[in-house]
Every structure is written in C-alpha cells, then in structure tokens.
Amino acid sequence: MVDAWIDVHAHFSPPRSAEQRAAMWQALQQDNWSGEPPPEWSLDERLAYMDKVGIAMQMLSMVPTNHAALQSSNRYGAELVARHPARFGLLAGLPTDDIDAGLQELARADDLDADGFAVYCQYNGVFLSDPRLEPLWAALDARQAVVFVHPNHAVPGQFVRPGVLLEVAYQTASVITDMLYAGVFRRYPNIRFILAHCGGALPALSGRLILLGNESWVPNPQRISQQEMREQLAALYLDTAMTASPQSLSAGLAMTCAEHLVYGSDCGAPCTAEHSAIANIEQLLAFNGLRREEVEQIGRNALKLFPKAAKRIEDAR
C-alpha cells in the first residue's frame, strides 16, 4: 500500500492483567462506548500490520496518568525498541503535573535513549500552558527535542457520545492556543512540536484566531502579535492520525505546510481498528490537494525529525 513510511502516532501497552483490562473497558463504557471491548495490544500483530501496509517504523508513545505506570511503560517501550531497533522508536511519556517528576523522567528518558517525548495537553488537571512547566520546556529546548502533543483521551463526551470522537479535538485547539498566548513557542523555538490528529480543531480555527486574537477585547499579556501567531502556528507539525480527509488536510495546509505534515496512524488506541487505519491511508493517498510525490513525502517527513531512528533504519538496510 505504501513504501517505508514512518508512523509518528502509534500507541502500545505493557501486558495488562484481567482486572486492568476490565477496569479499562468499564471506563470506556462510562464514556458511552458501545460494542465489544477493544483488543489487547500485541507485538506480533502490530509487526504483521506494519508489514502489510508498508510501515517501516512506528514511534511508540504512551502517557499513563500514574507516575509509576508511566515509568514502567517507558521502560517497556525502550525494551521493544531494543528488540526491534529498525521497526520502533520511543517517544517517552513525560508527567507534566509535577515539575520535579517531569525533569526526573526526562533524565530517565535520556538513559533509555528515547527518540523524542510525548505529553498530554492536560495531565492530572495541569495544562501544558501552566507556568510551572517552564523548567521542563527549557530543558527540552536545550535538547532541541521533538515533543508529541496528544489530547487526554479521558475527556468526557457530550450528547451521549465518546469524548474521543470530538472533544479531544477541541482540547487540543484550546491548549495550544493558550500555549501561544503564554509565549511558550516564543521562548522555546528549538522544540519541534507535533500535534496529534492534524492539530484537532486548531487548523480550522486558526484563521479566526489570527483575525481576532489581537483585538483589544482579547487578553494578551505577552503581546503576541498577529505575525507571531501566524509564524508560530506555521512552525507546528501535524500528524495525519484519523484526519487524512480533504477537510482536515486542507485546513492543516492552510495553517502550516506540506513539509510539516507527518504520517500518523493512531494504531493501538481503542478507537482505531485496522479497517479505519487502512481507510485513513487510502484517504491520504487519494488527497488531490498535493502532488502524489508530496503525499508520499508525508510518510517520510519524520526521518528529518528523528535522526537516530533514521540511522537505525539505514543500518538495518
């Protein structure tokens, strides 16, 4: 289907007990999920899927909201990369509700030789725009790190529908906008931020934000200019996870550029099945807003972001 693409948005899971699986399914049902419980993550099945569709490597991420579980998942992810260095990379999860814990996990991630980092827009009630996170952003900026930003999927849904259908998109737009007004992107320009799901609702709302965001009735203590807004939004990277439709990609391209689109699948998330992941690839390949070679390049743009992973792929060849 595709040839040697890099998937920046792929989830995984350490082995779970029957009790843990039951608790997860109960939580999903409370958020209005219906049907059957999602299947457990399987290494063999993931590798078989990647071979089937032509994915060379997946960047694995998981951000549990329990600190001990987060450390455990990072170690497990590093073990998977060690076993399959040319097939997987690790985006180590960082806790962002406690600055000391975040900096400690950042140091541990260095020891695990992580390729990049993953954070939630909102982690245990703390948003990424919180000023307490300044030391963490400074440390990531010094590393010129790639930071994958994912909404917290536990956001409750509206109108008896699961929150992961739409609410996660609004969460991404709101939090990234607050980071913009807080001056995070101004102060830390060396961090490459990848936004999940093509930035959620942000690209579609970015024109409104640029048009109205500097009006006198909008609080703007950092005096972020209209030009800064335009430039800083354009500097963001967007993945294509479950958003490779013309509607989402066209909005993303209006906010940024083709070189800042990276392929993402959302594999491993409860909301993603093999048929929807394949349909998302088919939508991307059929997108007529770019030339075919530009669409193909979306699948490889991540090689520039993750040079260590690119070297592992090249070494394997």
C-alpha positions as CSV (number, residue, x, y, z in Angstrom):
1,M,0.0,0.0,0.0
2,V,2.8,2.5,1.0
3,D,6.6,2.2,0.9
4,A,8.7,2.5,4.0
5,W,6.7,5.2,5.8
6,I,7.3,6.4,9.3
7,D,4.4,6.5,11.7
8,V,4.8,9.1,14.4
9,H,1.5,8.3,16.2
10,A,1.3,4.8,17.4
11,H,0.3,3.6,20.9
12,F,1.4,0.5,22.7
13,S,0.7,-1.2,26.1
14,P,2.7,-3.3,28.5
15,P,0.9,-6.6,29.4
16,R,-2.3,-6.0,31.4
17,S,-3.9,-8.2,34.0
18,A,-7.5,-9.3,33.5
19,E,-8.5,-6.8,36.2
20,Q,-6.8,-4.0,34.4
21,R,-8.5,-4.8,31.1
22,A,-11.9,-5.0,32.8
23,A,-11.3,-1.6,34.5
24,M,-10.3,0.0,31.2
25,W,-13.4,-1.4,29.5
26,Q,-15.6,-0.2,32.3
27,A,-14.1,3.3,32.0
28,L,-14.8,3.3,28.2
29,Q,-18.4,2.2,28.8
30,Q,-18.9,5.0,31.3
31,D,-17.9,7.4,28.4
32,N,-20.7,6.0,26.2
33,W,-18.6,3.4,24.3
34,S,-20.7,0.6,22.8
35,G,-19.9,-2.7,21.1
36,E,-17.2,-5.1,22.1
37,P,-14.1,-4.3,24.2
38,P,-11.1,-3.3,22.1
39,P,-8.4,-5.9,21.5
40,E,-5.3,-6.0,23.6
41,W,-2.1,-4.7,22.1
42,S,0.1,-7.4,20.5
43,L,3.6,-7.1,19.3
44,D,3.3,-9.8,16.7
45,E,0.0,-8.4,15.3
46,R,1.5,-4.9,15.2
47,L,4.5,-6.0,13.2
48,A,2.3,-8.0,10.9
49,Y,0.1,-4.9,10.3
50,M,3.1,-2.7,9.6
51,D,4.4,-5.3,7.0
52,K,1.0,-5.5,5.4
53,V,0.6,-1.8,4.8
54,G,4.3,-0.8,4.3
55,I,5.2,1.0,7.5
56,A,8.9,0.8,8.2
57,M,8.8,2.2,11.7
58,Q,6.4,3.3,14.4
59,M,7.2,5.9,17.0
60,L,5.6,4.4,20.1
61,S,4.0,6.6,22.8
62,M,2.0,6.1,25.9
63,V,1.4,8.6,28.7
64,P,-0.3,7.0,31.7
65,T,-1.5,9.5,34.3
66,N,0.0,7.4,37.1
67,H,3.7,8.2,37.6
68,A,4.7,4.6,38.4
69,A,2.8,3.3,35.4
70,L,4.4,5.9,33.2
71,Q,7.9,4.9,34.2
72,S,7.0,1.3,33.6
73,S,5.6,1.9,30.2
74,N,8.7,4.0,29.2
75,R,10.9,1.1,30.2
76,Y,8.8,-1.4,28.3
77,G,8.8,0.8,25.2
78,A,12.6,1.0,25.4
79,E,12.7,-2.8,25.5
80,L,10.6,-3.0,22.4
81,V,13.0,-0.6,20.6
82,A,16.0,-2.6,21.8
83,R,14.4,-5.8,20.4
84,H,13.3,-4.2,17.1
85,P,15.5,-1.1,16.6
86,A,14.7,-0.7,12.9
87,R,10.9,-1.1,13.4
88,F,10.2,1.0,16.5
89,G,11.2,4.3,18.1
90,L,10.3,5.6,21.6
91,L,8.6,8.9,22.4
92,A,9.0,8.7,26.2
93,G,6.0,9.9,28.2
94,L,6.6,12.8,30.5
95,P,4.4,13.6,33.5
96,T,3.5,17.3,33.5
97,D,1.7,17.7,36.7
98,D,4.8,17.9,38.8
99,I,7.9,19.7,37.5
100,D,10.4,17.6,39.6
101,A,8.8,14.4,38.4
102,G,8.9,15.7,34.8
103,L,12.6,16.6,34.9
104,Q,13.4,13.3,36.6
105,E,11.6,11.3,33.9
106,L,13.3,13.4,31.2
107,A,16.7,12.3,32.6
108,R,15.5,8.7,32.7
109,A,14.3,9.0,29.1
110,D,17.8,10.1,28.2
111,D,19.2,7.0,29.8
112,L,16.6,5.0,27.8
113,D,17.9,6.7,24.6
114,A,14.4,7.9,23.7
115,D,13.9,9.4,20.2
116,G,11.6,12.1,21.5
117,F,8.9,12.8,24.1
118,A,5.2,12.6,24.4
119,V,2.9,14.7,26.6
120,Y,-0.8,15.2,27.2
121,C,-2.5,18.5,26.7
122,Q,-3.9,18.1,30.2
123,Y,-2.2,15.8,32.7
124,N,-4.0,15.3,36.1
125,G,-5.6,18.7,35.8
126,V,-2.4,20.6,34.7
127,F,-2.4,22.1,31.2
128,L,0.7,22.5,29.1
129,S,0.4,26.3,29.2
130,D,0.9,26.2,33.0
131,P,3.8,28.5,34.0
132,R,5.2,25.8,36.4
133,L,6.4,23.9,33.3
134,E,8.9,26.5,32.3
135,P,12.0,24.5,33.6
136,L,10.8,21.4,31.6
137,W,10.3,23.4,28.4
138,A,13.8,25.0,28.9
139,A,15.4,21.5,29.2
140,L,13.6,20.3,26.1
141,D,14.5,23.4,24.2
142,A,18.2,22.9,25.1
143,R,17.9,19.3,23.7
144,Q,16.2,20.6,20.5
145,A,13.7,17.9,21.3
146,V,10.7,16.6,19.4
147,V,7.6,16.7,21.6
148,F,4.5,14.9,20.5
149,V,1.4,16.5,22.0
150,H,-1.7,14.3,22.4
151,P,-5.0,15.2,24.0
152,N,-6.0,13.5,27.2
153,H,-8.5,10.9,25.9
154,A,-10.3,10.7,29.2
155,V,-12.1,14.0,28.5
156,P,-15.9,13.3,28.9
157,G,-18.0,13.2,25.8
158,Q,-21.2,15.2,25.1
159,F,-24.6,14.2,23.9
160,V,-24.1,10.5,24.8
161,R,-21.1,10.1,22.5
162,P,-17.5,9.2,23.5
163,G,-15.1,12.1,24.2
164,V,-12.5,10.8,21.7
165,L,-14.9,11.5,18.8
166,L,-14.8,15.3,19.0
167,E,-13.9,16.7,22.5
168,V,-10.3,15.7,22.1
169,A,-10.1,18.0,19.1
170,Y,-11.4,21.0,21.0
171,Q,-9.0,20.2,23.9
172,T,-6.0,20.3,21.5
173,A,-7.1,23.6,20.0
174,S,-7.7,25.3,23.4
175,V,-4.5,24.2,25.0
176,I,-2.2,25.0,22.0
177,T,-3.9,28.4,21.8
178,D,-3.2,29.0,25.5
179,M,0.4,28.0,25.0
180,L,0.6,30.5,22.2
181,Y,-0.8,33.4,24.3
182,A,1.5,32.3,27.2
183,G,4.5,32.8,25.0
184,V,5.7,29.1,25.2
185,F,6.5,28.9,21.5
186,R,8.2,32.3,21.5
187,R,10.6,31.4,24.4
188,Y,11.3,27.8,23.3
189,P,11.7,27.9,19.5
190,N,14.1,24.9,19.4
191,I,11.3,22.4,20.4
192,R,9.7,20.7,17.4
193,F,6.0,20.2,18.5
194,I,4.0,17.5,16.7
195,L,0.2,17.8,17.3
196,A,-1.9,14.7,17.1
197,H,-4.9,14.3,14.8
198,C,-3.8,17.1,12.5
199,G,-4.0,19.6,15.4
200,G,-7.6,18.7,16.2
201,A,-9.8,21.7,15.7
202,L,-6.9,24.2,15.7
203,P,-6.2,24.5,11.9
204,A,-9.9,25.1,11.2
205,L,-10.0,27.8,13.9
206,S,-6.5,29.3,13.2
207,G,-7.8,31.9,10.7
208,R,-10.3,33.1,13.3
209,L,-7.6,33.2,15.9
210,I,-5.2,35.2,13.7
211,L,-8.0,37.6,12.6
212,L,-9.5,38.3,16.1
213,G,-6.8,37.2,18.5
214,N,-5.2,40.7,18.8
215,E,-8.3,42.7,19.2
216,S,-8.4,45.0,22.2
217,W,-11.1,42.9,24.0
218,V,-8.8,39.7,24.0
219,P,-6.5,39.5,27.0
220,N,-2.9,39.2,25.6
221,P,-0.4,39.9,28.4
222,Q,2.6,38.6,26.4
223,R,1.6,40.9,23.5
224,I,1.8,38.1,21.0
225,S,1.5,39.8,17.6
226,Q,-0.6,38.7,14.7
227,Q,2.5,38.0,12.7
228,E,3.9,35.9,15.6
229,M,0.7,33.9,15.7
230,R,0.9,33.2,12.1
231,E,4.6,32.2,12.2
232,Q,4.3,30.1,15.4
233,L,1.3,28.2,14.2
234,A,3.0,27.5,10.9
235,A,6.0,26.1,12.7
236,L,4.0,23.3,14.3
237,Y,4.0,19.8,12.9
238,L,0.7,18.0,12.3
239,D,0.2,14.2,12.1
240,T,-2.5,12.6,9.9
241,A,-3.9,10.2,12.5
242,M,-7.6,9.6,11.6
243,T,-7.5,13.0,9.9
244,A,-6.3,12.3,6.4
245,S,-9.5,13.5,4.8
246,P,-9.5,16.5,2.5
247,Q,-11.4,18.6,5.1
248,S,-8.7,18.1,7.8
249,L,-5.7,18.2,5.5
250,S,-6.8,21.3,3.7
251,A,-7.2,23.2,7.0
252,G,-3.8,21.9,8.1
253,L,-2.1,23.0,4.9
254,A,-3.6,26.4,5.3
255,M,-2.1,26.8,8.8
256,T,1.3,25.2,8.1
257,C,2.9,23.5,5.0
258,A,3.3,20.1,3.4
259,E,6.8,19.7,4.9
260,H,5.2,19.9,8.4
261,L,2.7,17.1,7.8
262,V,3.8,13.7,9.1
263,Y,2.1,10.4,8.9
264,G,0.3,9.1,12.0
265,S,-2.0,6.2,12.3
266,D,-3.3,6.2,15.9
267,C,-2.7,2.4,16.0
268,G,-3.1,0.9,19.4
269,A,-5.7,3.4,20.5
270,P,-9.1,1.8,21.5
271,C,-10.8,4.0,18.9
272,T,-8.6,2.7,16.0
273,A,-9.3,-0.5,14.2
274,E,-7.3,-2.0,11.3
275,H,-10.0,-1.1,8.8
276,S,-10.1,2.5,9.8
277,A,-6.3,2.8,9.9
278,I,-6.2,1.5,6.3
279,A,-9.1,3.7,5.2
280,N,-7.1,6.7,6.6
281,I,-4.1,5.7,4.5
282,E,-6.3,5.4,1.4
283,Q,-7.8,8.9,2.1
284,L,-4.3,10.3,2.3
285,L,-3.1,8.6,-0.9
286,A,-6.2,9.9,-2.7
287,F,-5.8,13.5,-1.5
288,N,-5.7,15.8,-4.5
289,G,-4.6,18.9,-2.7
290,L,-0.9,17.9,-3.1
291,R,1.0,16.1,-5.9
292,R,1.4,12.4,-5.4
293,E,5.2,12.8,-4.6
294,E,4.3,15.3,-1.9
295,V,1.8,12.9,-0.4
296,E,4.4,10.2,-0.4
297,Q,6.8,12.5,1.3
298,I,4.4,13.0,4.2
299,G,5.2,9.4,5.0
300,R,8.9,10.2,5.3
301,N,9.0,13.7,6.7
302,A,9.6,12.3,10.2
303,L,13.0,11.0,9.2
304,K,14.3,14.6,9.5
305,L,12.8,14.9,12.9
306,F,14.2,11.7,14.3
307,P,17.8,11.2,13.0
308,K,18.7,8.4,15.5
309,A,15.7,6.4,14.3
310,A,16.6,7.2,10.6
311,K,20.1,5.8,11.3
312,R,18.7,2.6,12.8
313,I,16.6,2.1,9.6
314,E,19.6,2.8,7.4
315,D,21.8,0.5,9.4
316,A,19.3,-2.3,9.1
317,R,19.3,-1.9,5.3
